[in-house]
C-alpha cells in the first residue's frame, strides 16, 4: 500500500507548486485506489500512468473532453475519410459523440466499442461515461497495461514493455499513448511521481 501522506507531501512541492486542489486530489485518489485493488508488479507503472494523466488533463487530474466544436470534430473525424475509416466512424454524428474523452482520451467508434466491451460498460450508448472518474480510470489502466484484453489497448504497446526486470525507459514509454509527443516532459513528471511513490 502506498503511504498517501508521504506521496502527497512530495508531489505537492515537486509537481503542483505547493498546492494540490481538491479536484486534483480526487483524481489522484481514484487512480491510487484502483492501483491498490490490483496486483501489478512495478510501481513505475503507476508513476507513468499518473504522469500521463497529469499531461493529458492539463494538470487537472480530471477526465477531459477534447477541445473543439461539433464542426471541428466532423471535419477532423468524419470529413477526413482516412481518419474516419481508421476510427470506425460511420456517420458525422459519430465524430461528435465519439470525440476524445477521459484521462487518456479514447477517440472514435471502434475504440469506444472495444473498450466498452472489455470493461462491460455501455460506452456505445453513453459515450459520456468516459468522463466519469471511475470509468476513466479503468480505461487508463486497461489501455496502458496488459489487463483484461492482455494487450495495451491504446496503441498495442503497454507498460510492461518499458518497465520490467531488465528495462527502464521513461522516454520511450510515451509510445503507449502518442509516439514521441512530449516524451521528455512526461518522463520528467513520471520520475517525480516515482520518487514520491517509493
Phi, psi and omega in degrees: 000145182277137173284100188295320182297314178298318179300308183293324176300321182288309185287336177305317182275321188279334186231339187242020174052037173090353182220123172257117179286161183301317181293326177293317178299313182297320178297315179294322178299319180298318180290317179295321179296320178294320178301316182296336180283340188256171181240048178288147191274351195220115182295342176296330177299313180298317179302318182287325176295319178295319179296319178298316179297317178304313182289311187293335181257011180054047174075358182284335186058029176236149175303141182232155172260137177309135183283132176154161178275169176302319180296323177298314181295321178298316180297318186282317191250001177231309181290334171279097189299323180297313180294317180303317180294316179301321183277348181080014179290135184245357177200167182299326181296328176302321181299327180279308185295323186251033172291174186295130178214146173123190172289309169247114197286111173285145187220136173095150182306314183300317183290320176295319181296312181296314182291324177297320179293315180299317185266001182053049182231135186282061181292334180290320180272339179219075183297341178290350174300336178295347178270352176285131185304317183295316180289319178301324178292317178297322177296317178303311182293318181295318184287334186255351182234174171268083185261240185297322184274352182064028177209158172283109192278358175275310185228358186093349177259154184213168187299327180297342178283336187247343178225107178207195185295335184243355187228138171215103183228094184289337182274308183291343177300341178300338180297342176298330186248304193205062174056238180248009184300119178056029186298318181293319180297314182291326174300320178296314177301315184298319179295325177290320175296320180299316178300321181289333183274338185294000000 
